[in-house]
Amino acid sequence: MDNTFTGGRVKIANTIIEKVVREAAMEVTGVAELLPGHDFVSYDKFTTTDTMKGVKIATKDGQVRIDLRLIAHNAEDLTKIAESAQRNITEKLHVITGLRAVEVNVFIEGLKG
């Protein structure tokens, strides 16, 4: 009996990637909530998911492009919130899935309280 591992394929469902992105975004100070919607950047030749809960992803060859729609808390530095979200999403996605986010677009579409 040969115990040599011959490899295989690992596929992470897009819904899992979306969940990681949503959770990473909501960890960021200043993010109040994520918005559903369909007005996102289109990525030709990438596999895209439906826009759900403020996150749209496109994947190809282990690369991920992300669009994120959110509402921020009022009286916060919006640029800092967006940059923190980009950084946290990129880091969490890589740590949890091994995938690289090549682009994280953050659309701040409202302010709360």
C-alpha positions in Angstrom: 0.0 0.0 0.0 1.4 3.3 -1.1 0.8 6.1 1.5 2.1 8.8 -0.9 -0.2 11.8 -1.2 -0.9 12.5 -4.8 -2.5 15.9 -4.5 -6.0 16.9 -5.3 -8.1 20.0 -5.7 -9.4 22.5 -3.2 -12.3 24.7 -4.1 -13.6 27.3 -1.7 -17.2 28.2 -2.4 -17.9 31.9 -3.3 -20.4 32.0 -0.5 -17.6 31.3 2.0 -15.4 34.0 0.5 -18.3 36.4 0.8 -18.8 35.5 4.4 -15.2 36.1 5.2 -15.3 39.5 3.5 -18.5 40.5 5.3 -17.1 39.5 8.7 -13.8 41.3 8.1 -15.6 44.4 7.0 -17.9 44.5 10.0 -14.8 44.2 12.3 -13.7 47.6 11.2 -14.3 50.5 13.5 -16.7 52.9 11.8 -18.5 50.4 9.6 -22.2 50.5 10.7 -23.6 48.1 8.2 -23.3 46.6 4.7 -25.8 47.3 1.9 -27.3 45.0 -0.7 -27.4 46.2 -4.2 -26.3 45.6 -7.8 -24.5 48.7 -8.9 -21.0 47.3 -8.8 -18.0 47.2 -11.1 -18.2 44.5 -13.7 -15.2 42.1 -14.1 -15.1 40.5 -17.5 -13.8 36.9 -17.6 -14.1 36.6 -13.8 -16.6 34.4 -12.1 -18.9 36.7 -10.2 -21.4 36.2 -7.5 -24.8 37.9 -7.0 -24.6 41.0 -4.9 -25.7 40.0 -1.4 -25.4 41.9 1.8 -23.1 44.5 0.4 -20.5 42.2 -1.0 -19.7 41.2 -4.6 -16.8 39.1 -5.5 -15.2 38.0 -8.7 -12.7 35.1 -8.8 -10.2 33.8 -11.3 -7.1 31.7 -10.9 -6.9 32.2 -7.1 -7.3 36.0 -7.4 -10.3 37.8 -5.9 -11.7 41.2 -6.7 -14.1 42.6 -4.2 -16.7 45.3 -4.2 -18.1 46.4 -0.8 -21.0 48.8 -0.2 -21.4 50.1 3.3 -22.8 52.7 5.7 -20.3 54.3 8.0 -20.9 55.8 11.4 -21.2 59.6 11.3 -18.3 61.7 12.5 -15.7 59.2 11.6 -12.8 59.6 9.1 -14.3 58.0 6.0 -11.0 57.5 4.2 -9.6 55.8 7.3 -12.6 53.5 7.4 -12.3 52.5 3.8 -8.6 51.9 4.0 -9.0 49.9 7.2 -11.7 47.8 5.5 -9.5 47.2 2.5 -6.6 46.1 4.7 -8.6 43.9 7.1 -10.4 42.2 4.2 -7.2 41.5 2.3 -5.5 40.1 5.4 -8.4 38.0 6.7 -9.1 36.6 3.2 -5.5 35.4 2.8 -5.2 34.0 6.3 -8.5 32.1 6.2 -8.6 31.0 2.6 -5.1 31.4 1.2 -6.6 33.6 -1.6 -5.2 37.0 -2.6 -7.4 40.0 -3.0 -6.1 41.9 -6.0 -8.6 44.7 -5.6 -11.0 45.8 -2.8 -13.3 48.6 -3.9 -15.1 50.3 -1.0 -18.3 52.3 -1.7 -19.4 54.4 1.3 -23.0 55.1 0.5 -24.4 56.5 3.7 -23.8 57.7 7.2 -25.5 56.5 10.4 -26.1 58.4 13.6 
